[in-house]
């Protein structure tokens, strides 16, 4: 036991073993074992290694097993690395769920980590309140969050935006009870397009029998001018966005200033769509961009499982909690809001048939291809 603790505290174990082996060759193993306070078996081991391998034999041998029968093969590891490179935001759970790769979650994560593909997580300055229990009690469209995302700061998207004249702003609505998302696009961020987007979604809901006059619908936004109008306006003056909601009998909820964390659901959606769509896709035309955006929306609402919601998709939650609602309500094609400027798309009107429906019969990109596999 004294030998064990002595070895643990030594900074140069190699020199200690060398002296032990050399003394044993001169004076015998028994006397050296008593002198070094260890066993004859230990002395015999280091003498044997010195005679067989020289000084290299006195180094510690690797403790890892030479043969691991259950170790993942090179082909499977290469597949994981390839998927991770195509989808930098996907972890082991997402790969296992969508691509059914071989190996357990820890093994997949090990391959990602060894390949140097692990992203460093940013520290959150504020912890978001857990709303999972509250969301389970919400009615369908009882509360939604709306926000506008500027796409011009996305590295992969910006040059294509300039070359193909793609939209700069994404108008997003995130329904909180199911987690479903709805999209619109425009080249400007103002109340005109925000009101058209709100009217487009409200008309879609009414076409599926969801009447805001019969159920409570709340839409939450921040205090951007596109939602509340100019800060210099009179308090009683309503913005175009607010007027559309008033006409549809929808309550508008504003968050306090500098409390962006209260828009956590829609901000999370912005992060996901940036990582999983804008940052990895390429487009040959404006029509292809709109088709792929539609494909991603269908993927998100109908196929992408949310781990924070018991690995269920928005349509799964809709079927379980709101089985009387037609699941087609989650299928609203993204639209260029400029197209609605000369049309009265407000609640009570039918949502126009979008030419994007024709794009579903073609393979417009990786997301649409994956959807066809389900």
MOVEN-V316168 format. One record per residue. SS is DSSP state (a for helix, b for strand, c for the rest). Layout:
BEGIN
ss=[SS & SS]
END
This chain:
BEGIN
ss=[c & a & a & a & a & a & a & a & a & c & c & c & a & a & a & a & a & a & a & a & a & a & a & a & a & a & a & c & a & a & a & a & a & a & a & c & c & c & c & a & a & a & a & a & a & a & a & a & a & a & a & a & a & a & a & a & a & a & c & c & c & c & c & c & c & c & c & c & c & c & c & c & c & a & a & a & a & a & a & a & a & a & a & a & a & a & c & c & c & c & c & a & a & a & a & a & a & a & a & c & c & c & c & c & a & a & a & a & a & a & a & a & a & a & c & c & c & c & c & c & c & c & c & c & c & c & c & c & c & c & c & a & a & a & a & a & a & c & c & c & c & c & b & b & b & b & b & b & b & b & c & c & c & c & a & a & a & a & a & a & a & a & a & a & c & c & c & c & b & b & b & b & b & b & b & c & c & c & c & c & b & b & b & b & b & b & c & c & c & c & a & a & a & a & a & a & a & a & a & a & a & a & a & a & a & a & a & c & c & c & c & c & c & c & c & c & c & b & b & b & b & c & c & c & a & a & a & a & c & c & c & c & c & c & c & c & c & c & c & a & a & a & a & a & a & a & a & c & c & c & b & b & b & b & c & c & c & c & c & a & a & a & a & a & a & a & a & a & a & a & a & a & a & a & a & a & a & a & c & c & c & c & c & c & c & a & a & a & a & a & a & a & a & a & a & a & a & a & a & a & a & a & a & c & c & b & a & a & a & c & c & b & c & a & a & a & a & a & a & a & a & c & c & c & c & c & a & a & a & a & c & c & c & c & b & b & a & a & a & a & c & c & c & c & c & c & c & c & c & c & c & c & c & c & a & a & a & a & a & a & a & c & c & c & c & a & a & a & a & a & a & a & c & c]
END
